[in-house]
Amino acid sequence: MVDDTWSSALHRLWQAASRAEEVAALADDVYAPLLATPGVHLVVGTRWDGKHVLRYMRALSAGSDTPVIVATTRSMPGAAVREPGGEPVVTRSAVDGMDDSMWPEAEFLRQAPGASVVACTFRLDQRGWAALALAVDGTADLSVVESRLTQAVDVIVACHTGILQRGREARRASDDALLAEASLQMDSSLDVEDTLRRVARIAVPAVADGALVHLLRSEGPEFVAATHVAVQQQRALEEAGRHDPWLAALLARRGEDEDTVFLSGAALEGSPFAEAGGTDGGANGSANGGANTTAAGARPAGDGPHPTVVSISTLRARGRVVGSITFVYQRPEARLPDSAFLRSLATRAALAIDNALLYELRRTAVLSLQEHLLPSQLPESVQWDLSASYAVGDPMLDVGGDFYDAVPRPDGSIALLIGDVCGRGAEAAALTGLARHTLRTLLEEGNDPGTALSRLNRALRQERASRFLTAVVATLTPRPDGTALLSTCSAGHPPPLVLRSDGTVSEVLSGGLLLGVLDDVSYESHEELIAPDDTLVLFTDGLTESREAGGAFFESVLPARLSALRGSGAAHIAESLAQQAETFRDSGQDDIALLVARWTGVPPDADLLPRAPRIEQAALR
């Protein structure tokens, strides 16, 4: 006949187990029904860790509503014989024969009526086990007692398994979220140093208490970044990363080993992570020459003595090792990340670092090529205050097609030229070089701006150039009255601006067809006079087409911005306009080239003709 009371109690126990966040929450639903079993006078539960240390004991006797709870940390090696294997173990024994070194429950069981004990030991997980012991008298049906005890244990084990599973799922979700956030944070910058700092910071304190990042160089590991939850330990950790021979030797030995290695206890002996005072198997060690502070860091107050653990993961991206990341932990073993998570984090970090390194290499190459497409020097003269600026819009888009030059001419005048080849890349770079050097040669020979542009157009058509370009050429010829004759000729390029000494800004009238489109094209020049301290500003459309978030172009504010620079030298005007455009724009990644010439008003004189050029590197940012 089915016992409806026990069935109802078991049903309530299953319901409680489905909601419980820890096994201890089931105690009331387990103890009371077992005590209601005829012949049972006392229930004692114990909880053990994997090293036979008693962590918890709870006893409840029949007729009492208040359990006795003993929270302890008692090492009992003798209890090893009771530790269960895979399945729960049910035993019967007499109270008088119990050994206290094996049975801490005996002190309670001896106080109950009767002389028998029915106990069940069962494993909760790999790190611990538990036991339930019932004191029964001679009226108890032992088969019923064992059956009910076994059923209760089954619920407890199922509850604990579910708790662990939910914990693993929550941990996995947390790890996935952390990895996703880590990827976003690390990929948000292409600056190498910033990326390396982000890699170190993203894992602390979520993953570890401290982190070190090293890059692999031809001469060995190179320290690049470190962080620690304890501010006072930051310097010690950095010092260890830079100079500690133990760590350097360990990283060098690992080479291309892909597996994450965990080190603790004696394995850290002699390292900067060894416990102060040699505890936990570690030797005295310090990153700052033997002081009491080690790179492992101080433990949080009240968190208990957790031994230091160090993990080292190789940073591998695109089939090559780029470095390593070292984590330092001082937390319970259950809170240590697993190898799979660390491998995933290391892979993402390695890709972010490698992307930043590749970007930096490409950026350097693009800037170097761009620099060689521009004049390395501008001519020096007391008559002209010359300067140029070149701001690269986005090096990842490859080398741009903007160019400029200043060419002294045999008649004492100077020719200024600026242009923009359509597109970017190797073909644009080749056409840029052809255009600048062709115009420079023609202007040095004394050709007027219109003739120079026409002959360049003819050369482009003969070369069957697949790209077009725009350009403007202006000559400045000093006059005895202190003015200068400005002659301007344009091939589809944005018109230059003249900043007068009184602050007014005017646009130089010019027009003409793009270069490289039609075979026979002629270009007309526009002439006007400029006075002393007037400034001519030539630029590419990267300046005027810089666009703010509201949709306005920099072209709309350029005259006012230029007027505000009245009285400034050519270098300040060139750099200021380029910087203002870069700050102004929310969209637009085109390069910005500017060439600025201020007429000083010195009249032509044989002794004041342009002297040998001085070295003046174009500003490349």
C-alpha positions, 0 to 999 in steps of 0.5 A: 500500500502506497504511503500518501504522506511520504508521496506528498512529501517526496513531491514537495521535495522535488518541487523545492529541488527544482527551485533551489539555488543550493542544496542546503535549501532542501534541508527542511523538506528532507529532514522533516519527512524522514523524521516522520518515518516510524522508528526514526528519531534523529537525522544528521547530515554532513558535507565534506570536501574532496580532502576529507575536510568536514565543512558542515553538519546539521542535526534535527531530532524528532519533536524539535523544530530547531536544528543544531548546525555546526559550520566547521573546517575539520580535517578528518583523514579517517573519513576517507573509508566512508567516501563514496564512489560513483553510486550512493552507499547505504550502510547499517551499523550500531551506534556503539561501534562508531569511530568518532574519527570517522563519524563526527555524527556519532556525538548526536546519534548516541543521544537518540533512543535505539541502537541502530544507524542507517546511513547513506553517503553520496557524491555531489561532484568531483570536489565533495560528497555528503552523508545522511545518517538516521538514528532508528529504534527496534520498531523501524522497518529498515527496508522502508527507512532505506527506501525513503533515505535512498529516494531523498538522496536521489532528489538531493543529487538531482538537485545538485546536478541541476544547480551545477548545470545551471551554474555552468550555463550561466558561466558559459553565458557570462564567458560568451558575453565577456568574450563578445565585449572583449572583442568589441573593446579590443577591436575598437582601436587600431592603435597598437599601444592602445590595443595592447592596453585594452587587452590587459585591462579587459580581463581584470578583474573579470577573469584574473587579478592581474594581467601581463602582455608580451609581444614576441620579437626576434630577440625574445619576449618584449613586455608591452602592458600590465594591469592589476586590481590592486593599484599598489601592485601595478608597479611591481607587476610591470617591473616583473614583466620588464625585467624578471629573468624567471618570467623571461626564461619561462616565456622563451621556453614556451615558444609556440606552445598553444596550450594554456599552462597553469602554475601554482605552489612549487612551480612558482618557486623563485618567481615574482609570483611566489607567496610572500614568506614562502607560503603555499610552496612558493619561495620568497620572491619579489619583482622589486628586489626582495621587498615584501610586495610580490607581483602576485599582489595582496589578497583582498581583506577577508577573502581567505588565503587563496594560493597564487595561480598563474596561467600563460596563454600563447597569442597566435594569429594567422598561423604565427605567434605574436606574443603571450598573455599571463594572468595572475589569480588569487581567488578560489579554485572554482572561480578560475577560468578553464583552458577553453575560455582562455584559449578563446580569449587569447585568440581574440586578443591575438587577432586584435593585436595582429590587426593593429600591428598590420595596420601600423605597418601599412600606415607606415608604408603608406605614409612613406610612399606618400612622402616620396610622392611629395617634394622633400623641400620647398624653395627659400626666398625673402620674397616668399613665405612658403609652407605646405601641409598634407593630412592623410585621410585614412591610410587603410584606403592606400596611398592618395593622389594629392600632390603639390610643388613650388618651382623657382623659375628663371625669370625670378618668379615662382610657380605653385602647383597643386593637384588631385588624381582620381582614386587611390592605390598604386595606379594613382600613385604612379599617375601622381608622380608623372603629373607632378614631375611633368609639371615641374619640368615644364615650369622650370623651363619657363613654360606658362601655366596654360602651356604646362597643363596642356602638355601634361594633358597630352602626355596623359592621353598618350599614356592612355591613363585610365584616371583623370586628375585636376590641377591648378598652377599659379605663378607669382612674379615680383614687380618693382612697385612691391606688388606681385602678378598672380597668374592662375590656370586651372584644370577642373580644380577647386579655385585658390583663395587670396587672403588680403592683408586687411582680412578679406578673402577672395576667390581666384577666378579660374576654370578648365577641363579635367586633365586626361579626358580629351585629346586637345584642350587649351587652358586660359590664365587669369591675372591679378595683382597681390599686395605685400602680406597678401597670402595665396592658399591652394588646396585639394577638395579634401579640405572643402568637402570635409563634412560635419554631422549636420551635413555642412561642408567645410567649404561653407566656413573656409573663408571665415576660418581663413580670414581669422588667420590674418597676419599669420605665417604660411606655416601656421595657416597651412597647419591650422586649416588642415587641423580645423578641417579634420576636427570639423568633419564627421564624414569624409576620408579624403586626403587634405593637401594645402600649399600656402604662399605669402608675398612679402613685398620685397621687389625683384633684385638680382641679389634677391633671386631665389637661393638654393632650396633648404630642406623643409619636410612637408608635414605628414600626419 
